[in-house]
Amino acid sequence: MAKRYKAFTLVELLIVMGILIILLTVGVLIGRYILQRAQDTHHKDAVRNLYSVLLQYKNDNGKFPEVCRGCLIEREFFAFALGFNGTSQQHILKPYMEARGGFDGGSDATYYYIVDEYDQQFVVVCVSLGGIDDENQRGFFCQGNGIGLLPEENPIPQSDIGSAISGDIYGPIIVGSAGAEGESDWKPKEGGFWLSN
């Protein structure tokens, strides 16, 4: 009598391996998606935190911080204002942020600060979701009470700012400011803000 062995055929093994490869690929893609969503949430929370700190600063000083060439705080606005660069005179937002437990900007990103030059009453804070200067072209997340572009020759009434229904043609514009703009690249591996050349 011949013994009969039970085993998988080559076709069955290939089918099982194919299913495992598909499951592994789906798992990796879902994992990447979840990590990306978590990073986006972290960046958005950081922008909301920065905007809240700026509102506290405005409540104490009557206006948002100014950004201008030749001022104490130049292009690297948040790097100086939050105390990662510069002198103690330039750390204007550091006490407010320390009261909230410090700043954590998440993974690599660029944070933008846009304020109107007229009287510093309108501000927009943005973050690039696609890395430094949005190198992965994923767009920006912004928050603020401003619109980022104000016509100097024909000011819009404050009640109409940001309202497309009121006829404000600049209402939908967020980034691309005619006003002062500061930016800072956030690199957590480097220990904070810095600006690349």
Stockholm file with secondary structure:
# STOCKHOLM 1.0

chainA/1-197         MAKRYKAFTLVELLIVMGILIILLTVGVLIGRYILQRAQDTHHKDAVRNLYSVLLQYKNDNGKFPEVCRGCLIEREFFAFALGFNGTSQQHILKPYMEARGGFDGGSDATYYYIVDEYDQQFVVVCVSLGGIDDENQRGFFCQGNGIGLLPEENPIPQSDIGSAISGDIYGPIIVGSAGAEGESDWKPKEGGFWLSN
#=GR chainA/1-197 SS CCCCCCCCCHHHHHHHHHHHHHHHHHHHHHHHHHHHHHHHHHHHHHHHHHHHHHHHHHHHHSSCCCCCTTSSSCSCHHHHHTTSSSCGGGCSSHHHHHHTTCCCCCSSEEEEEEECTTTSCCEEEEEETTSGGGTTCCCEEEEESSCSCCCSSSCCCGGGTTCTTTTCTTTTCCSSCSSEEEEEEEEGGGTEEECCC
#=GC SS_cons         CCCCCCCCCHHHHHHHHHHHHHHHHHHHHHHHHHHHHHHHHHHHHHHHHHHHHHHHHHHHHSSCCCCCTTSSSCSCHHHHHTTSSSCGGGCSSHHHHHHTTCCCCCSSEEEEEEECTTTSCCEEEEEETTSGGGTTCCCEEEEESSCSCCCSSSCCCGGGTTCTTTTCTTTTCCSSCSSEEEEEEEEGGGTEEECCC
//
